[in-house]
Amino acid sequence: MSATRDTSQRRLQISELVRQHGSVQVVSLAKRFGVSMQTVRKDLRYLSERGIMARAYGGAIDSKVVGETATEAPYEAKRTSHLDEKRRIGLRAAAMVNPGDTIVIDSGTTGIQLAEALPNIEVTVVTNDFGVLSALAPKSNVNILMLGGELRRKSMSFYGGLTVDALNALHVDKLFLGVDGFDLERGITTHFEPEAMLNRKMVENSSTVIAITDSSKFGKVCLHRIISVAELDMLITDEHAPEDVVQAARQLGVEVQQA
């Protein structure tokens, strides 16, 4: 088989894999086809330029899915959307924090509600979110480690290489992970690539990973994937969460609590 035909066949198979699974990863494709990751990236670039898929961190996602992805709401709108549900979720999450714990509160409006509900006890909180910092600052017994970096005003949180590097020396008991998109097949996703990179580092350095999200996020898919649903230890959501999603998550080994 000529190199040109081999390339054409591989790209055709990659297109079919994206159609079947919704997304693909560079590493797994390189192993599957026995080629270098550089070759796979060229294939994905070729296919994305023709509208077959859209590039994402570490791979690609079906272009049809991208067309259906959730758009990021303005920060003030997110602050007030589903506020009652977020408050209940925040209260339930705060009840899981014990004196002496070291936790990460991820950026997001549900994380701010967790920070508001957190009692003034001796815990260490790591965060990159300005709203979380503001909520915790008056609580004198809470030790706060603020991750620096570049401020993204659209979410009032910090991202970048400095933010990721700051996590390298840390290991925490619990991560409370905010969610932009939650889909059983495509996993936990977000709008912003640096956020996905930071979240993966948070997951890597945490003993327990707890997603905190209201039910409006279920079935939504954003461009950048963080982790699969099966990689969660727990999901805290509201009482309106679809029963099929709750049961499927439990079957994947995720403990689900509804506030």
Secondary structure, DSSP 8 states (H G I E B T S, - for coil): --HHHHHHHHHHHHHHHHHHHSEEEHHHHHHHHT--HHHHHHHHHHHHHTTSEEEETTEEEEHHHHHHS-----HHHHHHTTHHHHHHHHHHHHTT--TT-EEEE-SSHHHHHHHHHS-S-SEEEEE-BHHHHHHHTT-TTEEEEE--SEEETTTTEEESHHHHHHHTT--EEEEEEE-SEEETTTEEEES-HHHHHHHHHHHHTEEEEEEE--GGGBT---SEEEE-GGG-SEEEE-TTS-HHHHHHHHHTT-EEEE-
